[in-house]
């Protein structure tokens, strides 16, 4: 069944106070007071550490989806119970367990980060009667290998997110020998794998892979190790890590042009201050969103976001979009199931598995592993007449699946992505 961005409910500026009231209710309603006329939804997103700014915009996406449904589904009031994490798997599981066991939520939406997603998938197996809907966690094996039957992802994974970028770097930017600087965990592994799959298939080479801990503040030694023969650097960092690296790269006199991962030059980073602002025009990247996308649904989404969050970003980040889509999927599934979350939630899970709906960036549907198939945007950083930066669409890759259009069995047989897999020529 399809549903558009505009139907069945429309975002109205006047509904903001109501949504805040719904969210506040979660803090005062005891778990033992769960009522038949309510639906309790737990949400996990990052509130601490290097990715906290991404979590802040994710929270805005949650609010937009809840407000679009006027705080209720199938005649039942929505109670949103929020828990913050620091992007680490252990804390994510701890908070998910609290939501399920103490707060007695009916389902969980989240988490934000890749490593968290892998951990939540495994926790989901231990509570099969509950339903888990990914937030924006984009580790490849969240769904590709050994998926949990009660875990659904309406967010494309890290490999999917860079579809089209490797070929664009080789064919349009004419890069041939690329170094990698990326955070050392599952999501960047997937991003690098997705880039390499296309780039190296066309004859490109990887000069070196440099992995850094999440939350790194000083990149001097990393920048010094970038091979001089590299004619570009693929950089997979997010939030404060991305801002710190970009500023230090510029200040150190880095010469090789940059290629951005999906959150390296998103709107959250481009809205930050620093000397990098003068040197990022032309950086290609790829993501599930693009700032200047001209589809009516995206324009309506941006307008609603700005009206609701005047102190937010100039354009919703991919995290706001991702959590909006994930929460909306949950609410559409509940609507189609008539709000029925009884027993093992079979009616709700069946509705989610068959759900296909129009988002601000195109249609989304799930594959056999309950993983999103969606459009991807290749972009370049550009500057508006007022001096502000944005991501300009240069290419759209339609309906990208988890195996990038290749036979699933052969794709899975390549093995899990890691620091060294997939390989690509000298230095890999």
C-alpha positions in Angstrom: 0.0 0.0 0.0 1.4 3.4 -0.9 1.1 6.7 1.0 2.3 10.1 0.1 4.2 12.7 2.1 1.0 14.8 2.2 -1.5 12.1 3.0 -3.2 11.0 5.2 -2.0 13.8 7.5 -0.6 17.3 6.9 2.0 19.0 9.1 0.6 22.2 10.5 2.6 24.9 12.4 -0.2 25.0 15.0 0.3 21.4 16.1 3.7 22.0 17.6 2.5 22.6 21.2 0.5 19.4 21.0 3.5 17.3 19.9 5.6 18.7 22.8 2.8 17.7 25.1 2.8 14.2 23.8 6.5 13.9 24.3 6.3 15.3 27.8 3.6 12.8 28.7 6.1 10.0 28.4 8.1 11.3 31.3 5.1 11.3 33.7 3.2 8.2 32.6 4.4 5.2 34.7 5.1 2.0 32.8 2.6 0.2 35.0 0.0 2.7 33.8 0.0 1.5 30.2 -3.4 1.9 28.7 -5.3 0.2 25.8 -5.9 3.6 24.2 -2.2 4.5 23.9 0.7 3.3 21.8 4.1 3.6 23.5 7.0 4.1 21.2 10.6 4.2 22.4 13.2 6.2 20.5 17.0 5.9 20.7 19.3 8.6 19.3 22.7 10.1 20.1 22.8 12.9 22.6 26.4 12.8 23.7 29.8 12.7 22.1 31.1 13.5 18.6 27.8 12.7 16.9 25.5 14.6 19.3 24.8 17.3 16.7 23.5 14.6 14.4 21.2 13.4 17.2 19.9 16.9 17.7 18.6 17.0 14.2 17.4 13.4 14.4 15.1 14.5 17.2 13.6 17.1 14.9 12.8 14.4 12.4 11.0 12.4 15.1 8.9 15.5 16.1 7.9 16.1 12.4 6.6 12.6 11.9 4.6 12.6 15.2 3.2 16.0 14.4 2.1 14.9 10.9 -0.1 12.3 12.6 -1.4 14.8 15.1 -0.1 12.6 18.0 -2.3 9.6 17.4 -2.7 6.5 15.2 -5.8 4.3 14.8 -7.6 6.2 17.6 -4.7 5.6 20.0 -2.6 8.4 21.6 1.1 8.2 20.9 3.4 8.3 23.9 7.0 8.9 22.8 9.7 7.8 25.3 13.1 9.1 24.4 16.5 7.7 25.5 19.9 9.3 24.6 23.1 7.4 23.8 26.7 8.2 23.1 27.0 6.2 19.8 28.4 3.1 21.7 26.8 -0.3 21.3 26.8 -1.1 25.0 24.9 2.0 26.0 22.5 1.6 23.1 21.6 -1.9 24.3 21.3 -0.7 27.9 18.9 2.1 26.9 16.9 -0.2 24.6 16.5 -2.7 27.4 15.2 0.1 29.7 12.7 1.1 27.1 11.4 -2.4 26.7 11.6 -3.8 30.2 11.0 -0.7 32.4 9.1 1.7 30.2 7.1 -1.1 28.5 7.2 0.4 25.0 5.4 -1.4 22.2 8.2 -0.8 19.7 11.6 0.9 19.4 12.7 3.3 16.7 16.5 3.7 16.5 19.5 3.8 16.9 21.5 6.4 15.1 25.0 4.9 14.6 26.2 1.8 12.8 27.8 0.0 15.7 24.7 0.7 17.8 22.5 -0.8 15.0 24.4 -4.1 15.0 24.0 -4.4 18.8 20.3 -3.5 18.7 19.7 -6.1 16.1 21.2 -8.8 18.4 19.2 -7.5 21.3 16.0 -7.6 19.2 16.4 -11.4 18.9 16.1 -11.7 22.7 12.6 -10.0 22.7 11.0 -11.4 19.5 7.5 -10.2 20.5 8.6 -6.6 20.2 9.3 -4.7 17.0 12.4 -2.7 16.3 12.7 -0.1 13.5 16.1 1.2 12.6 16.7 5.0 13.0 19.7 5.8 10.8 22.2 3.0 11.8 23.9 2.1 8.5 26.3 -0.8 9.2 25.9 -3.2 6.3 25.3 -6.3 8.4 22.4 -4.7 10.3 20.3 -6.6 7.8 22.4 -8.0 5.0 23.7 -11.1 6.9 21.8 -13.0 9.5 19.0 -10.4 9.9 16.7 -10.4 13.0 13.1 -11.2 12.0 11.7 -8.4 14.2 14.2 -5.7 13.0 13.1 -3.4 10.1 15.3 -0.8 8.4 13.7 1.9 6.3 17.2 3.5 6.2 19.7 2.5 3.4 23.0 1.1 4.7 26.4 2.7 4.4 27.2 0.9 1.2 24.0 2.0 -0.4 24.4 5.6 0.7 27.5 6.1 -1.5 26.0 4.4 -4.6 27.2 6.4 -7.7 30.0 8.2 -5.8 32.9 5.9 -6.8 32.0 6.1 -10.4 31.6 9.9 -10.3 35.0 10.3 -8.6 36.6 8.2 -11.4 34.7 9.3 -14.5 33.9 12.9 -13.8 36.5 14.1 -11.3 39.2 12.0 -12.9 40.7 10.7 -9.7 42.8 7.6 -10.0 44.6 7.1 -6.7 42.6 7.9 -3.6 43.6 7.8 0.1 41.1 7.1 2.8 40.6 8.8 6.2 37.7 7.3 8.1 36.5 6.6 11.6 37.2 3.1 12.8 33.9 1.4 13.2 31.2 -0.4 11.1 29.5 2.5 9.3 32.7 4.0 7.8 33.8 0.4 6.8 30.5 0.2 4.8 31.0 3.6 3.3 34.6 2.8 2.2 33.4 -0.5 0.8 30.7 1.1 -1.2 33.1 3.6 -2.7 35.7 1.0 -3.4 33.3 -1.3 -5.1 32.7 1.2 -7.9 35.9 3.2 -7.9 38.2 0.2 -8.2 36.0 -1.7 -10.6 36.8 1.2 -13.1 40.5 1.0 -12.5 41.0 3.3 -9.5 43.4 2.5 -6.7 43.5 3.1 -3.0 46.8 4.6 -1.9 46.3 4.0 1.9 43.5 3.5 4.5 43.9 5.6 7.6 41.5 4.7 10.4 40.9 7.0 13.4 38.9 6.6 16.6 35.4 8.1 16.9 35.8 11.4 18.8 39.4 12.2 17.5 40.2 15.9 18.0 43.8 16.1 16.7 44.3 15.0 13.1 47.8 16.3 12.6 49.5 12.9 12.6 46.8 11.5 10.3 47.1 14.3 7.8 50.8 13.9 7.8 50.5 10.3 6.8 48.3 10.9 3.7 50.5 9.7 0.8 51.7 12.6 -1.4 50.9 10.5 -4.5 47.1 10.5 -3.6 45.2 12.7 -6.0 42.2 12.8 -3.6 41.2 11.8 -0.1 37.9 10.0 0.7 36.9 11.2 4.1 34.3 9.4 6.2 33.8 11.4 9.3 30.7 13.0 10.9 29.6 15.7 13.3 32.4 17.3 15.3 34.9 14.9 13.9 34.2 16.1 10.4 34.5 19.8 11.4 37.7 19.2 13.2 39.3 17.3 10.4 38.2 19.8 7.7 39.5 22.8 9.6 42.8 21.1 10.4 43.3 19.9 6.9 42.9 23.4 5.5 45.1 24.9 8.2 47.8 22.3 7.5 47.9 23.2 3.9 46.4 20.0 2.6 46.6 19.9 -1.2 44.7 16.8 -2.3 41.0 17.5 -3.0 38.5 15.8 -0.7 35.7 13.4 -1.4 33.0 13.3 1.4 31.3 10.4 3.0 27.5 10.7 3.5 27.7 12.8 6.7 31.1 14.5 6.1 29.7 17.5 4.3 26.0 17.3 5.1 24.0 20.3 6.2 25.0 19.9 9.8 28.7 20.2 9.0 28.3 22.9 6.3 26.4 25.1 8.8 29.4 25.0 11.2 31.9 27.7 11.5 35.6 27.5 10.6 38.3 28.1 8.0 37.1 25.0 6.1 34.2 27.1 4.8 36.4 28.7 2.3 37.8 25.5 0.8 35.0 22.9 0.5 33.3 24.1 -2.7 33.4 21.2 -5.2 33.7 18.3 -2.8 31.6 15.4 -4.1 29.6 13.3 -1.7 26.5 11.0 -1.8 23.6 10.5 0.6 19.9 9.9 0.9 19.2 13.6 0.7 20.4 16.6 -1.3 19.9 20.2 -0.2 18.7 21.5 -3.6 16.5 18.5 -4.5 13.6 20.1 -6.4 10.9 17.4 -5.9 7.7 19.0 -4.4 7.7 16.5 -1.5 11.3 17.6 -0.5 10.4 21.3 -0.9 7.4 20.8 1.3 9.5 18.9 3.9 12.1 21.7 4.0 9.4 24.3 4.4 7.7 22.5 7.2 11.1 21.9 8.9 12.0 25.6 8.8 8.6 26.6 10.1 8.7 24.2 12.9 12.4 24.7 13.8 13.4 28.3 13.1 16.6 27.7 15.1 17.4 24.5 13.2 19.6 23.9 10.3 19.0 25.8 7.0 18.1 22.5 5.4 17.2 19.2 7.2 20.2 16.9 7.6 20.1 13.3 6.5 19.6 12.4 10.2 16.4 14.5 10.4 15.2 13.0 7.2 16.2 9.5 8.3 14.5 9.6 11.6 11.4 11.2 10.0 11.2 8.4 7.5 11.8 5.7 10.1 9.2 7.1 12.5 6.7 7.7 9.7 7.1 4.1 8.6 6.3 3.0 12.2 3.2 5.1 12.3 2.0 4.0 8.8 2.5 0.4 9.8 0.6 0.9 13.0 -2.2 2.7 11.0 -2.5 -0.2 8.6 -2.5 -2.7 11.5 -5.3 -0.8 13.1 -3.0 0.0 16.1 -2.9 -3.7 16.9 0.3 -4.6 18.8 -1.1 -7.5 20.7 0.6 -10.9 21.0 3.7 -11.2 18.9 2.7 -8.1 16.9 2.3 -10.2 13.8 -0.2 -7.9 12.2 2.0 -4.9 12.7 5.1 -6.7 11.4 3.3 -7.9 8.3 2.2 -4.4 7.6 5.7 -3.1 7.9 7.1 -5.8 5.6 4.7 -4.8 2.8 4.9 -1.1 3.4 5.8 1.1 0.4 5.4 4.9 0.7 6.5 8.1 -0.8 9.0 10.1 1.2 10.4 13.6 0.7 13.2 11.9 -1.4 11.2 9.3 -3.3 9.7 5.9 -2.8 10.9 3.5 -0.1 10.2 -0.2 0.1 11.9 -3.2 1.9 13.7 -6.2 0.5 13.4 -9.8 1.8 15.7 -8.9 4.7 13.5 -5.9 5.6 16.2 -3.5 4.3 15.3 -0.2 2.5 15.5 0.2 -1.3 15.6 3.9 -2.0 17.1 6.7 -4.2 20.6 8.0 -3.6 21.9 11.5 -4.5 25.4 12.3 -5.6 26.2 15.9 -4.8 28.9 18.6 -4.9 29.3 21.3 -2.3 28.3 24.7 -3.8 27.9 28.2 -2.6 24.7 30.3 -2.7 24.8 34.0 -3.6 24.5 34.8 0.2 27.7 32.9 0.8 26.1 29.9 2.5 27.1 26.4 1.5 24.8 23.6 0.3 24.9 20.2 -1.5 23.9 20.5 -5.2 22.6 17.4 -7.0 24.8 16.2 -9.8 23.4 12.7 -10.2 20.5 10.5 -8.9 20.8 6.7 -8.6 17.3 5.3 -8.5 16.1 2.6 -6.1 19.5 1.3 -4.8 19.2 -2.1 -3.2 21.5 -3.7 -0.6 23.6 -5.6 -3.2 24.0 -2.6 -5.4 22.1 -4.3 -8.2 24.3 -7.3 -8.4 23.1 -10.9 -7.5 22.7 -11.1 -3.7 24.5 -14.4 -3.3 27.6 -13.3 -5.0 27.6 -10.0 -3.2 27.2 -11.6 0.2 30.0 -14.1 -0.6 32.5 -11.2 -0.8 32.4 -11.3 3.0 31.6 -8.7 5.7 33.1 -5.2 5.2 36.1 -4.4 7.4 39.2 -2.3 7.5 40.7 -4.3 4.6 37.6 -5.8 2.9 37.0 -5.3 0.0 40.6 -5.0 -1.3 41.7 -2.7 -4.0 45.2 -2.8 -5.5 48.4 -1.6 -3.8 48.2 -0.1 -0.3 44.8 -1.8 0.4 
